[in-house]
Amino acid sequence: MSAAMPWRDTAELNRMVLEKSAAATAGMIAMQTETLKIATSAVTGTLIRDAAAAIAGAALKPALRSVKSNAKRLPRKGLKRRR
């Protein structure tokens, strides 16, 4: 919805979309890596508690990092939507 609105700085809008896509991709890779670690430990007989939470945490970590960096950067730039 925000992409349909006119922005003063379209480069910043494109950067935000690219960062979100990269964070989603990094989250998927981290989730698969964590799943493989849990599967490997299950095969060796080690029990991992809260496996679902570990997978979800690994998947969300890159997105949260991106959101925090955007929240710090955008107020400094003073970007506002046109009306």
C-alpha positions in Angstrom: 0.0 0.0 0.0 2.8 2.4 0.8 4.5 1.8 -2.5 1.4 3.2 -4.3 1.8 6.5 -2.5 4.1 9.1 -3.8 7.4 9.4 -1.9 10.0 12.1 -2.0 12.8 9.6 -1.9 12.0 6.6 -4.1 15.6 5.3 -3.6 14.9 4.9 0.1 11.7 3.1 -0.6 13.5 0.7 -2.9 16.2 0.2 -0.3 13.7 -0.7 2.3 12.0 -3.2 0.0 15.4 -4.7 -0.9 16.4 -5.0 2.7 13.2 -6.7 3.6 13.6 -9.2 0.8 17.2 -9.9 1.9 16.1 -10.3 5.5 13.4 -12.8 4.4 15.9 -14.8 2.4 18.4 -14.8 5.3 15.7 -15.9 7.6 14.7 -18.8 5.4 18.4 -19.9 5.3 18.8 -19.5 9.1 15.6 -21.5 9.6 16.8 -24.3 7.4 20.2 -24.3 9.1 18.6 -24.5 12.6 16.3 -27.3 11.4 19.3 -29.3 10.1 21.1 -28.8 13.5 18.0 -30.1 15.3 17.7 -33.1 13.0 21.3 -33.9 13.4 21.1 -33.8 17.1 18.0 -36.0 17.0 19.8 -38.6 15.0 22.7 -38.6 17.5 20.3 -39.0 20.3 20.5 -35.5 21.8 17.2 -34.0 22.9 16.6 -30.3 22.0 14.0 -28.6 24.0 11.9 -25.9 22.4 13.0 -26.8 18.9 10.1 -24.9 17.4 11.0 -21.7 19.3 14.7 -22.2 18.2 13.6 -22.4 14.5 11.3 -19.4 14.8 13.9 -17.4 16.5 16.5 -18.2 13.9 14.0 -17.3 11.1 13.0 -13.9 12.7 16.5 -12.7 13.7 17.5 -11.2 10.4 14.1 -9.5 10.0 14.3 -7.9 13.4 17.8 -6.7 12.7 16.6 -5.0 9.5 13.6 -3.4 11.2 15.8 -2.0 14.0 18.3 -0.6 11.5 15.5 1.0 9.5 14.0 2.5 12.6 17.3 4.1 13.5 18.1 5.3 9.9 14.8 6.8 8.8 14.3 9.4 11.5 17.8 10.8 10.8 16.9 11.2 7.1 13.7 13.0 7.9 11.7 11.2 5.2 8.0 12.0 5.0 5.3 11.1 2.5 3.9 13.7 0.2 0.3 14.7 0.7 
